[in-house]
Amino acid sequence: MTVWWNDGLPFACTACGKCCHGRGDVAHVYVNYQERKRLAEFLGLSLAEFNRSYTRVEDTGHRSLRFVDGHCIFLDGPLCTVHDAKPTQCRTWPFWEELLESEQAYQEQVLDFCAGSNAEGPKVSAESIRAQMEATEAALGEP
C-alpha cells in the first residue's frame, strides 16, 4: 500500500516535553492494563494504588494518565519521569494513524509543533512507522 509517507519521515526526539502537554481538547494518554501494571511496578506501587493516584476513567471506559497543570502527571520539566516504562502511545508519537492520515494533518499536528520532526533528522522507515501505528492501535484496543 502506497501512502504519502512511503519514503519514511524524519524524526529524532529532542526531549523537549511538548508532546507531553495537552493541546486544546487533546490531553489523553491512554493506558491499558499491561501498561498500568508495568508503570505500577516501575514506581513500586500496587496496581490499585497506581490507578487511584495516576489515572482517570474516560467516558469511553478507558483509563488515561492524569494531566496536572496542562501536562502529563509524569512530566518533570521537559523530562518524563517514567521514560523506561512509558506507555505505547508515548513511545510511538508522532506515528499515530490520525496524524498520518494526510500531509496536511501531519503538517498541522506534528511539523508545526515538534522540533524533532524537522527535515534534517534521521529518517524513520515506512516499515517502522507502520509497526508503530499498529502497536498504538493494538494498545488502544486493549482495556
C-alpha positions in Angstrom: 0.0 0.0 0.0 1.4 3.3 -1.1 1.0 6.2 1.3 2.2 9.8 1.2 5.0 8.9 3.8 6.1 5.8 1.9 9.7 7.0 1.8 9.7 7.4 5.5 9.7 10.5 7.7 12.5 12.3 9.6 12.2 12.2 13.3 14.5 12.3 16.3 13.1 13.2 19.7 14.6 16.3 21.2 13.3 15.6 24.7 11.6 19.0 24.8 8.4 17.6 26.5 6.0 19.5 24.3 4.2 16.3 23.3 3.5 15.7 27.0 1.4 18.8 27.2 -2.3 19.0 26.4 -3.3 21.0 23.4 -6.9 22.1 23.3 -9.1 19.1 24.0 -6.2 16.7 23.3 -4.9 15.7 26.7 -5.1 12.0 26.9 -2.5 9.3 27.3 -4.5 6.1 27.3 -3.0 3.2 29.4 -4.2 -0.3 29.1 -4.0 -3.0 31.8 -0.5 -4.2 30.8 0.9 -0.6 30.6 -0.6 0.2 34.0 0.9 -2.9 35.5 4.3 -2.0 34.1 4.1 1.5 35.3 2.9 0.5 38.8 5.8 -2.0 39.1 8.2 0.7 37.8 7.0 3.0 40.6 6.9 0.3 43.2 3.1 0.6 43.7 0.2 -1.8 43.6 -1.9 -1.6 40.5 -4.8 -0.3 42.6 -2.7 2.4 44.1 -1.3 3.4 40.7 -4.8 3.5 39.2 -6.1 5.7 42.1 -3.1 8.1 42.1 -2.2 8.4 38.4 -5.1 7.6 36.2 -8.7 8.6 35.5 -11.5 6.7 33.7 -12.6 8.4 30.5 -16.2 8.5 29.3 -15.3 5.6 26.9 -14.4 3.4 29.9 -10.7 3.5 29.0 -8.2 4.7 31.6 -5.8 7.6 30.9 -3.0 9.2 32.8 -3.9 12.3 34.8 -2.9 15.7 33.5 -1.8 18.3 36.0 -1.4 22.0 35.1 -1.9 21.1 31.4 0.7 18.3 31.2 1.1 14.6 31.9 1.5 13.9 35.6 4.8 12.2 34.9 6.4 15.2 33.2 9.1 17.0 35.3 10.4 20.0 33.4 10.9 18.6 29.9 11.6 15.1 31.0 9.5 12.0 31.5 10.0 10.5 35.0 8.7 7.1 33.8 10.6 7.1 30.5 11.8 3.5 30.8 8.2 2.3 31.4 6.2 4.8 29.3 3.0 3.8 27.5 2.9 2.7 23.9 1.1 5.9 22.9 4.0 7.9 24.2 6.7 5.7 22.6 5.1 5.8 19.2 4.3 9.5 18.9 4.2 11.1 16.2 3.4 7.9 14.2 -0.2 7.6 15.1 -2.8 6.8 12.4 -4.8 10.0 12.8 -1.6 12.2 12.5 -0.6 10.4 9.3 -4.0 10.5 7.5 -2.8 13.3 5.3 0.2 15.5 4.8 -1.9 18.4 6.0 -2.8 16.7 9.3 0.9 15.8 9.8 1.9 19.4 9.0 -0.5 20.9 11.5 -0.2 18.4 14.3 3.4 17.4 14.0 5.7 19.5 11.8 4.3 22.8 13.1 4.6 21.6 16.7 7.6 19.3 17.1 11.2 20.3 16.5 12.2 16.6 16.4 10.2 16.1 13.1 12.4 18.5 11.1 13.7 17.5 7.7 17.3 17.2 8.9 16.7 14.4 11.4 17.3 10.8 10.7 14.5 9.1 8.6 12.2 6.6 10.2 11.3 4.0 7.6 7.8 3.4 6.4 8.1 -0.1 7.8 8.9 1.2 11.2 6.2 3.8 11.0 3.6 1.1 10.1 4.8 -1.1 13.0 4.4 1.9 15.4 1.0 2.7 14.1 -0.1 -1.0 14.6 1.4 -1.1 18.1 -0.5 2.1 19.1 -3.8 0.8 17.7 -3.3 -2.6 19.5 -2.5 -0.9 22.8 -5.5 1.4 22.5 -7.8 -1.5 21.7 -7.0 -3.2 25.0 -8.9 -2.2 28.1 
